[in-house]
Amino acid sequence: VQLQAFGGGLVQAGGSPRLSCAASGLTFSSYGMGWFRQAPGEEREFVAAISWSGGRTNYGNSVKGRFTISRGNAKNTVYLQMNSLKPEDTAVYYCAADRYGDAQAMGVKKIMTYWGKGTLVTVSS
């Protein structure tokens, strides 16, 4: 199983990049998908999740109203649209897959079925 995240890099504050995570080696439609992030010296933080059925989404308080998670089962890809970026959004962003994962549950549980390697997003002020 491989989860490959794309779209990180250096972004100016207020920018709107989109992260993508391409999954392979698993039945994508059977997995809840999520994004987490970890800033230097900080614990890993929940960002967003979408249920395996695609019917429910959930967001961390710090990104609610600015970020949007979506999935494209035909492309085995989950997306994270990030708007109004702030310097405090700087972190390594990780994609995760949770078998039959529910978006609400993925917001509180620490253990996912699979983790990707992450992509660095740096927001300059």
LINPE-V545909 format. One record per residue. RES is the residue in three letters. SS is DSSP state (alpha for helix, beta for strand, coil for the rest). Layout:
{{RES:SS} {RES:SS}}
This chain:
{{VAL:coil} {GLN:beta} {LEU:beta} {GLN:beta} {ALA:beta} {PHE:beta} {GLY:coil} {GLY:coil} {GLY:beta} {LEU:beta} {VAL:beta} {GLN:beta} {ALA:coil} {GLY:coil} {GLY:coil} {SER:coil} {PRO:coil} {ARG:beta} {LEU:beta} {SER:beta} {CYS:beta} {ALA:beta} {ALA:beta} {SER:beta} {GLY:coil} {LEU:coil} {THR:coil} {PHE:alpha} {SER:alpha} {SER:alpha} {TYR:beta} {GLY:beta} {MET:beta} {GLY:beta} {TRP:beta} {PHE:beta} {ARG:beta} {GLN:beta} {ALA:coil} {PRO:coil} {GLY:coil} {GLU:coil} {GLU:coil} {ARG:coil} {GLU:beta} {PHE:beta} {VAL:beta} {ALA:beta} {ALA:beta} {ILE:beta} {SER:coil} {TRP:coil} {SER:coil} {GLY:coil} {GLY:coil} {ARG:coil} {THR:beta} {ASN:beta} {TYR:beta} {GLY:coil} {ASN:coil} {SER:coil} {VAL:coil} {LYS:coil} {GLY:coil} {ARG:coil} {PHE:beta} {THR:beta} {ILE:beta} {SER:beta} {ARG:beta} {GLY:beta} {ASN:alpha} {ALA:alpha} {LYS:alpha} {ASN:coil} {THR:beta} {VAL:beta} {TYR:beta} {LEU:beta} {GLN:beta} {MET:beta} {ASN:coil} {SER:coil} {LEU:coil} {LYS:coil} {PRO:alpha} {GLU:alpha} {ASP:alpha} {THR:coil} {ALA:beta} {VAL:beta} {TYR:beta} {TYR:beta} {CYS:beta} {ALA:beta} {ALA:beta} {ASP:beta} {ARG:beta} {TYR:coil} {GLY:coil} {ASP:coil} {ALA:alpha} {GLN:alpha} {ALA:alpha} {MET:alpha} {GLY:coil} {VAL:coil} {LYS:coil} {LYS:coil} {ILE:coil} {MET:coil} {THR:coil} {TYR:beta} {TRP:beta} {GLY:coil} {LYS:coil} {GLY:coil} {THR:beta} {LEU:beta} {VAL:beta} {THR:beta} {VAL:beta} {SER:beta} {SER:coil}}
